[in-house]
Amino acid sequence: MTNIILCGGSGTRLWPISRTLMPKQFVKLFNDKSLFQLTLQRNSAVCDKLFIVSNSEQYFLALDQLDEINKVNNNETKYLLEPIGRNTAPAIALACLALEEDEIVLVTPSDHLVKDEAQYRKVLQEAKDLAKSDYLVTFGIKPTFAETGFGYIEAEGLDAKAFHEKPDFEKATAYLRAGNYYWNSGMFCFKAGIFLDELKKYSPQIYEASLKAYENASKSTTDATCLIRIQHQEMLNIPEDSIDYAVMEKSSKVKVVPSDIGWSDVGSFDALYDELPKDENGNTINEKYVQIDSKNNLIYGNERKITTVDIEDLIIADTGDALLISKKGSSQKVKNIVQKIRGDSELHNIHLTAHRPWGTYTILEDNPKYKIKRIEVKPGGRLSLQKHFHRSEHWTVVSGTAVVTLGERDIPLRANESIYIPMGELHRLQNAGKLDLVIIETQIGDYLGEDDIVRIHDDYKREE
């Protein structure tokens, strides 16, 4: 069985913890593990193959975090990179096109939490048995309260009778009382070929465009990894739709497996609060937190001391460059805050520390005319060969061994040595040693945005 792991999405309801370039599935929220890593661990025990659907930026996050989970390193792994997201139906279709028709797939989001893994394995086996009989199986979560933030599945026995949009509180209460309504978990199990047949039948435009995009994709294979890159225009030609709308609501082959597995989509700060360990006052445990007479608060932040006096039922999320304070129960509105800040800053997009395929950079100071960064390059890593039109740069090596390409020259640098990069000059930074390379970069110019990069050559295929 192949686990198709969907890594799209930016988790705006968990901003500022979650950003576009470091979405919630990769943030280490639970015992220094991310939801993505927990998904890998959970499903590698029942699936012999992994198929990770992601984008170029998140691909390298996935690689790094998979390397940290040694127990799944022996699983055969495929990656499919989407240049833009077109919702779940195309993502699943493109993955299924890369598999044998009879391969049973388990489709899971990468950002869900499952606490009862013994029961999880039981419902997976039930779903797998149904999938062998050519059914499309979805997992219905037994509701524990009247949730208005989830879609619902109405069932008759194991048959999926109807799919319902997110209800108001009155309808959600009625669904809870009825007993045959389930939260739609977004997890599925079926044969790859059966899903594609049903997609072709009910959403032929998505099927045909996905087939063409897959046929024209670039594909590369190593000993244990297959990488499939979809072309931008081909992806753009695929109609955007969810698997629910495109197939599940229309097909007569759908079964629903009731699942009481300790599931959470961790889709809001209120949901996150429920899952985190707490102290005797109901505050989430945080070494940086000091309180007086404060109760039942979610406190997130590890960069500076957080103190409270006489507060209750608040959400406080501090990330160094952004601070969120909200009442518990109102955290669904956080995504509206993200919309407000999107136009005039990069706060929705990136943290002070940004992860790149070659390492990380951290913004130490950011002003209108200059910016200072700490850049860390992994052994063997190198940045793209690039140039900037609006800024010059000055690099000083703190530790490690660097090779700087400047125009036609390769210049070695060691600790306490520096180099000036003129505006418009081709340049590249490489770690030539066996230890991490750390440099301080000072940018000076009239425009210092991250999009002032013209990549001429890039080891990670990110050329503009």
C-alpha positions, 0 to 999 in steps of 0.5 A: 500500500502506498501512502499519498501524503498531501503537503499543500496549504499554508495553515493561515489559521495558525499564523504567525506560527505557520507561514507560507514557506514554513506551514504548520505541517512542518512546525515542530509542535509535538515533542520536537516533531512536526505533524508531517513527521508524525504522519510519516511515522504513523503510516510507514508502519502500515504502508511500504511506499510513500508518495509525497505531493508538495511544491518546490519550497516544501520539497526540501523541508520534507526531505530534511524532516524525513531524514530525521525519521530514521525508521522510514528511510527504508521506505520507497519514496516518490515525490511529486512537485506541483508548481501551483496548487489546484486542490486535492483532486488534481494532486491525487490524480497526478500521484495515482497516474504514477502508480500501478492500477491495482496499487491500493493507496492511502491518501492522508493530509500531512497536518493531522494528528491521530492519537489512538494508533491501535484503533487507527490500524484497525480502521485502515485494515477495514478500509483496505479490505473495502478498497480491494473490492473496488470501493472508494473509502473515506474515513468519517470521524465520530463527532464529539461536539457540534463543530461548524468548521468541518464538512460532514458525511451522512452515512447509511451503514457503510454507504456514504449517503451525502456530503454536507458543507460546513453547517451552522451551529443548529445543523451541527447540533442536529447532526451530532444528535442524529448519530449517522453523521461524521466529520469529513477527515479528508483521508481516503483509501482506494485502488489508484485505477478505480479512482482514476476511472471514477474521475474520468467518468465524473470530472473528465476535464480534470482527468484529461488535463492531469493525464497530459500534465503527467505525460509532459512532466520531468521525471528523475529516479535514483536508487530509492527515490522518484521525483516528478516535476509538473510544468507550470502551464500544464498545472495551470490548465488543470481545473481546480477542484477538491476530491469531494466535489470532483468524485466522492459526492458523485460516485456510487462506489463510496463507502465510509468507515466510522473512525474513533481514532483520537483525530484532530486537524489542528486547524486552529489555535483552539484545536492546538490548545486542546492537544498541548500539555498543560500545567496545573493552571491550564496554561500550555507548558512553556519554559519561557512563560512566567505568570501570576494568577493566569489560567487556561491560556495557550502560550507559544514562543521560545525566543523571549520571556513571556509574562502575564498577570491576571489573564484567562482564556487567551491565545498568545503566539510570539514568533519574534517578528509578529505577536498574536493575542486572541480570545480563545474561541475566536481563533478561526478569525486569524485567517482574516488577519493574514488577509489584512497584512498580506498586501504590505509585508512578508509576514504572512509568507516567511519567518525571520529564519527561512529554510532553503534547500542549502540551509537557512538564513535569519534576518538580524536587522531589516531597515529601508536601506540595509538588511543584515542576515545570518546565513548558514550553509550545510556541508556540500550546499551552495546557493544559486548562481545569481545577481541582484539589480537593486542591492550590493552585498558584503559577506563576512565568514564567521565559521567554516570554509567558503568558496565564493564565485564572483564573476569568473573567479572562485575565491576561497574564504575562511573565518574573519575574511570577507568579500564585497559583491557589487550590484549586478555582479554574478555570484554564488556562495558554496560550503567547501568544508565538512562543517556548517558554513556561517556568514554574516551578509549585509545588503545595501540598496534602495530595494531589498526584497527577496524577489530581487534575485535573478537565478542563472543556475541552480542545483535545486532547479529554481531558475527564474 
